[in-house]
Amino acid sequence: MQNTSPADLDLSIVIPVYNERDNLVPLEKKLEEELSKLHMSYEIILVDDGSMDGSPHIINSIKKNNSRLKLIRFGSNHGQSAAFAAGFKAARGKIFVTLDADLQNNPADIPLLLEKMEEFDVVCGWRFKRNDPWIKRVSSKIGNAVRNSLSQEEIADTGCSLKAFRRECFDDVKLFKGMHRFFPTLMKMEGFRVTQVKVSHHPRLHGESKYNIRNRLFSSLHDLMAIRWMKKRQINYDIIQED
Protein backbone atom coordinates (compact mmCIF):
# COMPACT_ATOMS: atom_id res chain seq x y z
CA MET A 1 0.00 0.00 0.00
CA GLN A 2 1.54 3.31 -1.08
CA ASN A 3 0.73 6.60 0.62
CA THR A 4 -0.11 9.28 -1.92
CA SER A 5 0.08 12.35 0.32
CA PRO A 6 3.34 14.02 1.46
CA ALA A 7 4.41 13.46 5.07
CA ASP A 8 4.31 17.10 6.13
CA LEU A 9 2.54 16.68 9.50
CA ASP A 10 3.54 14.98 12.74
CA LEU A 11 0.28 13.05 13.27
CA SER A 12 -2.65 11.72 11.29
CA ILE A 13 -5.58 10.55 13.40
CA VAL A 14 -7.54 8.05 11.28
CA ILE A 15 -11.04 7.11 12.46
CA PRO A 16 -13.59 4.88 10.69
CA VAL A 17 -17.17 6.08 11.16
CA TYR A 18 -20.30 3.99 10.71
CA ASN A 19 -23.57 5.34 12.12
CA GLU A 20 -22.04 7.32 14.99
CA ARG A 21 -23.83 10.67 14.60
CA ASP A 22 -24.37 11.30 18.33
CA ASN A 23 -20.71 10.63 19.16
CA LEU A 24 -19.10 12.87 16.55
CA VAL A 25 -19.36 16.30 18.19
CA PRO A 26 -18.03 15.16 21.59
CA LEU A 27 -15.37 13.07 19.81
CA GLU A 28 -14.04 16.08 17.89
CA LYS A 29 -14.12 18.23 21.02
CA LYS A 30 -12.20 15.64 23.06
CA LEU A 31 -9.66 15.08 20.29
CA GLU A 32 -8.94 18.79 19.91
CA GLU A 33 -8.67 19.18 23.67
CA GLU A 34 -6.08 16.41 23.95
CA LEU A 35 -4.16 16.93 20.71
CA SER A 36 -3.64 20.63 21.39
CA LYS A 37 -1.57 19.67 24.46
CA LEU A 38 0.96 17.76 22.34
CA HIS A 39 2.39 20.76 20.48
CA MET A 40 2.52 18.67 17.31
CA SER A 41 1.07 19.32 13.87
CA TYR A 42 -1.85 17.02 13.12
CA GLU A 43 -4.94 16.23 11.09
CA ILE A 44 -8.08 14.26 11.90
CA ILE A 45 -9.34 12.03 9.10
CA LEU A 46 -12.88 10.69 9.51
CA VAL A 47 -13.69 7.94 7.02
CA ASP A 48 -17.44 7.52 6.75
CA ASP A 49 -18.13 3.89 5.84
CA GLY A 50 -21.56 4.34 4.27
CA SER A 51 -23.39 5.66 7.34
CA MET A 52 -27.17 5.89 7.06
CA ASP A 53 -27.84 7.99 10.16
CA GLY A 54 -26.67 11.38 8.91
CA SER A 55 -23.11 11.09 10.23
CA PRO A 56 -21.59 12.76 7.11
CA HIS A 57 -23.87 15.76 7.62
CA ILE A 58 -22.63 16.14 11.20
CA ILE A 59 -18.99 15.84 10.06
CA ASN A 60 -19.47 18.47 7.36
CA SER A 61 -20.93 20.81 9.96
CA ILE A 62 -17.95 20.27 12.27
CA LYS A 63 -15.52 20.83 9.39
CA LYS A 64 -16.74 24.40 8.92
CA ASN A 65 -15.03 25.35 12.18
CA ASN A 66 -12.10 22.95 12.09
CA SER A 67 -9.65 23.12 9.19
CA ARG A 68 -7.71 20.17 10.57
CA LEU A 69 -10.62 17.81 10.00
CA LYS A 70 -10.93 15.87 6.73
CA LEU A 71 -13.86 13.72 5.58
CA ILE A 72 -13.54 10.73 3.28
CA ARG A 73 -16.98 9.35 2.44
CA PHE A 74 -17.78 5.94 0.98
CA GLY A 75 -20.90 5.44 -1.15
CA SER A 76 -21.73 2.24 0.70
CA ASN A 77 -20.45 0.12 3.57
CA HIS A 78 -17.07 -1.48 2.79
CA GLY A 79 -15.82 -2.42 6.26
CA GLN A 80 -13.20 -1.22 8.70
CA SER A 81 -10.16 -2.45 6.77
CA ALA A 82 -11.24 -0.45 3.72
CA ALA A 83 -11.84 2.63 5.87
CA PHE A 84 -8.38 2.39 7.38
CA ALA A 85 -6.81 1.83 3.95
CA ALA A 86 -8.47 4.94 2.51
CA GLY A 87 -7.46 6.99 5.55
CA PHE A 88 -3.84 5.85 5.47
CA LYS A 89 -3.59 6.58 1.75
CA ALA A 90 -4.70 10.17 2.27
CA ALA A 91 -2.79 10.74 5.53
CA ARG A 92 -0.02 13.33 5.72
CA GLY A 93 1.40 12.42 9.12
CA LYS A 94 4.69 10.77 10.00
CA ILE A 95 2.77 8.75 12.59
CA PHE A 96 -0.72 7.30 12.11
CA VAL A 97 -2.96 6.95 15.16
CA THR A 98 -6.16 4.93 14.85
CA LEU A 99 -9.17 4.78 17.14
CA ASP A 100 -12.91 4.14 17.05
CA ALA A 101 -15.53 6.87 16.72
CA ASP A 102 -17.70 5.56 19.56
CA LEU A 103 -15.73 7.31 22.37
CA GLN A 104 -14.91 4.01 24.05
CA ASN A 105 -11.27 4.72 23.16
CA ASN A 106 -10.05 7.74 25.12
CA PRO A 107 -8.11 10.36 23.10
CA ALA A 108 -6.33 11.24 26.37
CA ASP A 109 -4.44 7.93 26.00
CA ILE A 110 -2.81 8.93 22.70
CA PRO A 111 0.29 10.33 24.50
CA LEU A 112 0.83 6.89 26.10
CA LEU A 113 1.22 5.41 22.63
CA LEU A 114 3.41 8.23 21.35
CA GLU A 115 5.84 7.85 24.27
CA LYS A 116 6.56 4.29 23.14
CA MET A 117 7.10 5.35 19.52
CA GLU A 118 10.63 6.39 20.44
CA GLU A 119 11.50 2.70 20.84
CA PHE A 120 8.93 0.94 18.65
CA ASP A 121 7.33 1.19 15.23
CA VAL A 122 3.85 0.03 16.27
CA VAL A 123 2.14 0.52 19.64
CA CYS A 124 -1.12 -1.31 20.34
CA GLY A 125 -3.62 -0.25 22.97
CA TRP A 126 -4.65 -2.90 25.49
CA ARG A 127 -8.06 -2.32 27.09
CA PHE A 128 -6.99 -3.83 30.40
CA LYS A 129 -10.32 -3.12 32.12
CA ARG A 130 -13.16 -3.46 29.64
CA ASN A 131 -16.41 -1.49 30.07
CA ASP A 132 -18.62 -3.67 27.88
CA PRO A 133 -21.54 -6.07 28.46
CA TRP A 134 -20.34 -9.47 29.66
CA ILE A 135 -21.21 -11.22 26.38
CA LYS A 136 -18.98 -8.81 24.48
CA ARG A 137 -16.12 -9.27 26.96
CA VAL A 138 -16.41 -13.05 26.73
CA SER A 139 -16.54 -13.09 22.93
CA SER A 140 -13.55 -10.77 22.75
CA LYS A 141 -11.56 -12.91 25.18
CA ILE A 142 -12.33 -16.06 23.19
CA GLY A 143 -11.50 -14.32 19.92
CA ASN A 144 -8.17 -13.03 21.19
CA ALA A 145 -7.23 -16.44 22.57
CA VAL A 146 -8.06 -18.21 19.30
CA ARG A 147 -6.25 -15.63 17.16
CA ASN A 148 -3.14 -15.64 19.33
CA SER A 149 -3.03 -19.43 19.47
CA LEU A 150 -3.39 -19.99 15.73
CA SER A 151 -1.21 -17.06 14.68
CA GLN A 152 1.42 -17.64 17.40
CA GLU A 153 0.97 -14.12 18.72
CA GLU A 154 1.04 -12.49 22.16
CA ILE A 155 -1.14 -9.41 21.56
CA ALA A 156 -3.53 -9.21 24.51
CA ASP A 157 -6.21 -7.14 22.75
CA THR A 158 -6.18 -7.41 18.96
CA GLY A 159 -9.62 -5.77 18.80
CA CYS A 160 -8.55 -2.46 20.32
CA SER A 161 -8.54 0.15 17.55
CA LEU A 162 -6.34 2.54 19.52
CA LYS A 163 -2.97 2.01 17.87
CA ALA A 164 -0.03 4.05 16.58
CA PHE A 165 2.08 3.23 13.51
CA ARG A 166 5.05 4.78 11.83
CA ARG A 167 4.02 5.86 8.36
CA GLU A 168 6.46 3.51 6.65
CA CYS A 169 4.76 0.48 8.23
CA PHE A 170 2.20 0.54 5.42
CA ASP A 171 4.54 1.26 2.51
CA ASP A 172 4.79 -2.38 1.38
CA VAL A 173 1.74 -3.98 3.00
CA LYS A 174 -1.22 -4.99 0.85
CA LEU A 175 -4.42 -4.70 2.86
CA PHE A 176 -7.35 -7.07 2.41
CA LYS A 177 -10.82 -7.11 3.94
CA GLY A 178 -10.67 -8.05 7.62
CA MET A 179 -6.91 -7.54 7.89
CA HIS A 180 -7.24 -4.65 10.36
CA ARG A 181 -7.58 -7.32 13.06
CA PHE A 182 -4.05 -8.49 12.29
CA PHE A 183 -2.14 -5.23 11.85
CA PRO A 184 0.40 -6.11 14.61
CA THR A 185 1.16 -9.49 13.02
CA LEU A 186 1.49 -8.01 9.54
CA MET A 187 3.88 -5.38 10.90
CA LYS A 188 5.99 -7.99 12.65
CA MET A 189 6.22 -9.96 9.41
CA GLU A 190 7.64 -6.83 7.76
CA GLY A 191 10.29 -6.56 10.47
CA PHE A 192 8.80 -3.72 12.49
CA ARG A 193 9.02 -3.53 16.28
CA VAL A 194 5.63 -3.97 18.00
CA THR A 195 4.60 -3.45 21.61
CA GLN A 196 1.42 -2.85 23.63
CA VAL A 197 0.41 -0.48 26.43
CA LYS A 198 -2.53 -0.51 28.81
CA VAL A 199 -5.18 2.08 27.95
CA SER A 200 -8.53 3.05 29.42
CA HIS A 201 -11.88 1.95 28.04
CA HIS A 202 -15.26 3.60 28.44
CA PRO A 203 -18.83 2.31 28.06
CA ARG A 204 -20.67 3.25 24.90
CA LEU A 205 -23.07 6.13 25.57
CA HIS A 206 -24.66 6.59 22.14
CA GLY A 207 -25.44 4.32 19.20
CA GLU A 208 -25.16 0.57 18.91
CA SER A 209 -22.19 -1.76 18.80
CA LYS A 210 -21.40 -3.17 15.34
CA TYR A 211 -19.89 -6.38 16.70
CA ASN A 212 -21.06 -9.63 18.25
CA ILE A 213 -19.79 -13.20 18.67
CA ARG A 214 -20.65 -14.03 15.06
CA ASN A 215 -18.71 -11.24 13.39
CA ARG A 216 -15.97 -11.09 16.03
CA LEU A 217 -15.01 -14.75 15.99
CA PHE A 218 -16.57 -16.78 13.22
CA SER A 219 -16.26 -14.24 10.41
CA SER A 220 -12.57 -13.72 11.18
CA LEU A 221 -11.60 -17.40 11.05
CA HIS A 222 -10.98 -17.30 7.29
CA ASP A 223 -8.78 -14.23 7.73
CA LEU A 224 -6.93 -15.95 10.56
CA MET A 225 -6.21 -18.97 8.38
CA ALA A 226 -4.83 -16.64 5.71
CA ILE A 227 -2.50 -15.00 8.24
CA ARG A 228 -1.42 -18.41 9.56
CA TRP A 229 -0.62 -19.52 5.99
CA MET A 230 1.31 -16.31 5.28
CA LYS A 231 3.43 -16.74 8.39
CA LYS A 232 4.24 -20.35 7.57
CA ARG A 233 5.08 -19.56 3.93
CA GLN A 234 7.02 -16.37 4.60
CA ILE A 235 10.35 -16.27 2.74
CA ASN A 236 13.39 -16.06 5.01
CA TYR A 237 17.07 -16.34 4.08
CA ASP A 238 20.47 -15.27 5.31
CA ILE A 239 23.20 -14.04 3.01
CA ILE A 240 26.76 -14.66 4.17
CA GLN A 241 28.42 -13.14 1.10
CA GLU A 242 27.38 -10.99 -1.84
CA ASP A 243 30.13 -9.73 -4.18
Residue, then its C-alpha position, 0 to 999 in steps of 0.5 A: m500500500q503506497n501513501t499518496s500524500p506528502a508526510d508534512l505533519d507529525l500526526s494523522i488521526v484516522i477514524p472509521v465512522y459507521n452510524e455514529r452521529d451522536n458521538l461525533v461532536p463530543l469526539e471532535k471536542k475531546l480530540e482537539e482538547e487532547l491533541s492541542k496539548l501535544h504541540m505537534s502538527y496534526e490532522i483528523i481524518l474521519v472515514d465515513d463507511g456508508s453511514m445511514d444515520g446522517s453522520p456525514h452531515i454532522i462531520n461536514s458541519i464540524k468541518k466548517n469550524n475545524s480546518r484540521l478535519k478531513l472527511i472521506r466518504f464511501g458510497s456504501n459500507h465497505g468495512q473497517s479495513a477499507a476505511f483504514a486503507a483509505g485513511f492511510k492513503a490520504a494521511r499526511g502524518k509521520i505517525f498514524v494513530t487509529l481509534d474508534a468513533d464511539l468514544q470508548n477509546n479515550p483520546a487522552d491515552i494517545p500520548l501513552l502510545l506516542e511515548k513508546m514510539e521512540e523505541f517501537d514502530v507500532v504501539c497497540g492499545w490494550r483495554f486492560k479493564r473493559n467497560d462492555p456487556w459481559i457477552k462482548r467481553v467473553s466473545s472478545k476474550i475467546g477471539n483473542a485467545v483463538r487468534n493468538s493461538l493460531s497465529q502464534e501471537e502475544i497481543a492481549d487485545t487485537g480488537c482495540s482500535l487505539k494504535a499508533f504506527r510509523r508511516e512507513c509500516f504501510d509502505d509495502v503492506k497490501l491490505f485485504k478485507g478483515m486484515h485490520r484485526f491483524f495489523p500487529t502481526l502483519m507489521k511484525m512480518e515486515g520486520f517492524r518492532v511492535t509493543q502494547v500499552k494498557v489504555s482506558h476503556h469507556p462504556r458506549l453512551h450513544g449508538e449501537s455496537k457493530y460487533n457480536i460473537r458471530n462477526r468477532l469470531f466466526s467471520s474472522l476465522h478465514d482471515l486468521m487462516a490466511i495469516r497463519w498460511m502467510k506466516k508459515r510460507q514467509i520467505n526467510y534467508d540469510i546471506i553470508q556473502e554478496d560480491 
